[in-house]
Amino acid sequence: MDFPRGPEMSEAPRRIPVMADVARLAGVSHQTVSRVVNGQTNLRPETRERVLRAIDQLGYRPNTAARSLVTRRSGTIGVIGSRSGFWGPSTVHRAIQAAGRDAGYFVSSVNVQLLTRNEYVDAIDHLRDQHVEGIVLIAANDDAVDAARAHAGRGVPVVVVEGDQAKTEWTVGVDQLAGAEIATRHLIELGHERILHVSGPSAWTEARARLAGYRNAMYAAGLPPLLHVEGDWSARSGYEAGRLIAERDDVTAVFCANDQTALGLLRSLSEAGRSVPDDLSVVGFDDIPEATYLIPPLTTVRQDFDAVGRRAIQILRSALTDEAAPERLIEPELVVRASTASPRARDQREGARA
């Protein structure tokens, strides 16, 4: 079959940009572009930024095979994420990609579906076949930690985001234990004594740390922790937990493992005629962009995911260069909004009815 020949088919093919084109556009030497591409750090930040902008503008892609023969480095790192769609891991993934590019790396990403050990192992092997220098694994469940440990000592360091520091050589993340403690302590300082925790799944490092932080704060205040309700990070699990909690009179506050869980919980409590914060105070974890627009606006623990991304790349580079690694943990921040209040008003109403 003959295809119609339009004007575009007679045009000469676009020439592939080379390093000299990048140098000319950025106003720097060929050697400077080479240093940026090879990830060298002895450059002024404004120079590096100018070269990176020129690379993006031209669509320049270095010959990684030739460069690897000269430098014995690929200049590429791998990132393993998930297709879960949860805001926290997705935001960390984007932050790591940006931080990796800013550090002069090219980033190859793989997303896994089922979050199983075999999937993680396959993803790591796939990236190793691409000759990446290191890998950042964004999944803090036990299978991810096991997969990272299985590859320890094989020449390609694997940094696990929110991994168990006792089980992984390289890890980075927000201090989950401290975040749960400040969330629970906030409720205690308001006067709550009957505080329930809706946790994440027990196979996740973050969920276990947040449960431990909740219990630490309760014990420190001389209060008995209530039996927690286990969820799966989703709004649906928060909604189902809320249906159970709405029927209980022994709970005045709920600390949710993440904001999606809190979102579902708020909907369930509203449908049951329970007012937040008049009847129950609610705290989340993450500070998703929608948290301030919920009804009521959600008190939550903010995680600096951009800082996690930058720190992950710093730790990966320290693993590659044998330099001293930076601090693994990043401090969380409590953001107080309208979903938490003192339980005294409720207690006074109950006393008046009695």
C-alpha angles and dihedrals in degrees: 000000000000115000120214114256111227128183091267092062093059094053118105114252115263113261114246109245118244133201092267089060090054091049092050094049094045093045094235137112126275088246092056092054089049091053091052093047091049092052098246114164103206094096134103110258092235091053092049090048092050092052093047090051090051091049091052093045094051096037089233117181117187123226096256094185093056092042092051091056091055101039100023085229129104095205087221130115128189129228122197115200136158138247092231094113093219111152098231100055092039091053092047089050092055091045092052092048091052093045091048092052091046088054090055099259130128110229125220114192132200125186122204125205112200099033093225129148092249091053092050092048091050091049092050091048090049091054092045088055086058088057095241115177095223143350135227113205115201104197123090100196124117094256091057092050091049091050091050092049091050089060096045113126095018095112100260113087117220118207113201116208109225091357126158105274091207091058106033128061094211122036139142137185150112117305097261094181092054092045092055091046094054091046093052093041090054090058092046091051089053087058102262118144102165101065122161126198123216101201136199122247112304094232090068122089092216093053093051092047093050091048090050091049091051091051093046092055093047094049091045089057093047092249126133113239113237119235104275126232113230118224135172102239092265131121087235092061089048090051092052092047089050092056089058095042093049089065094053124091095188096071124079100165139027129205109201123205092231141358095259089058090049091050092057091043092054091052092050094048091049092052089051091053094249114142123222119242097000094063101017133012117218131200126185136190130235104032097238114198091256094055094091091051099052120107102277103016106254126249105219148154113261120221117199098224093174089058090049090055093049093045092049091057091046091052092046091052091049088053090052096046101034089237121146110282120235122241109297098213128068120203118248125221130221113228111198117207136154101292094083130063141144116292092222095097091056092046091050091051091050090049092051092051090050 
